[in-house]
């Protein structure tokens, strides 16, 4: 049986703002809200427990969500905050609401706290003799303003919070942050170019540091550079494994191998997942290429340069030509 995981749904936010009852179907909610202002404020309801059953939606990542005051949409939006204490209260109310939902409707919803709960839950959904099954709720916090200090993390964890989005970004991250970062990156690039012209060797950063100061500075530069390379390569390969599995390997294997496939576990602790195994294979290929196929690596570097240039230009062109913007809404099909 193929199951669907809903990776983001503001259930509690909708329940508190609009009084929606997710034990009803979307059709029932729409009928109940017909003639009210709710559809105009938040759109027609799309989900409900009966719809989850028909769509085989086994798990929902259920958010704790409230808007910072500066992002509040309209006066009808009740859940907003201007202080950390207010955010804490709102998020805690939403978390308690999920507990109440699971306790009052145990045949319809249940909270998932750990890997054992998840395995048992998915096994129940895999039992095709059952026609109706509870939907699993994994709680995530969208914006960590509700956590006032690290000393509160254990309390949130005990209550079922399992994922945290660190912060709201807003338009400033794109309109100010990235251009500012670009300026500093170009400054560093110009500095490196000047050094490279003065010391035109293949020795790298540690050689330059040794020449400009002394061997101790070269030693420290080499080690920091090496540690940085470890982190960069691991991060890039981990992300590459995720996308490779999602787009190619998982479809080819019919869903039997995914990023979360359990390769090795110790008790309830997942040690090696499908994503980690794919990452290890990628690193092994890179290791072999760097040892015995350096000419191939050089060719791949050249391809990468043109791939990025042409790829970015194509994306920009497609955005300009294809993307349609109407009434400030971007519709992505």
Secondary structure, DSSP 8 states (H G I E B T S, - for coil): ---EEEEEE-HHHHHHHH---TTS-HHHHHHHHTTSSHHHHH------HHHHHHHTEEEEEEEE--EEGGG--STT---EESSHHHHHHHHHHHHHHHHHHHHH-TTTEEE--SHHHHHHHHHHHH-TT-S---EEEEEEEESGGG--SGGGHHHHHHTTEEEEE-----THIIIIIIHHHHHHHHHHHHHHHHHHHHS-SSS-HHHHHHHHT-HHHHHHHHHHHHHHHHHHHHHHHHHHHHHHIIIIIHHHTTTSS-TT-EEEEETTEEEEEHHHHHHHHHHHHHHHHHHH-HHHHHHHHHHHHHHHHHHHHHHHHHHHHT--EETTEE---
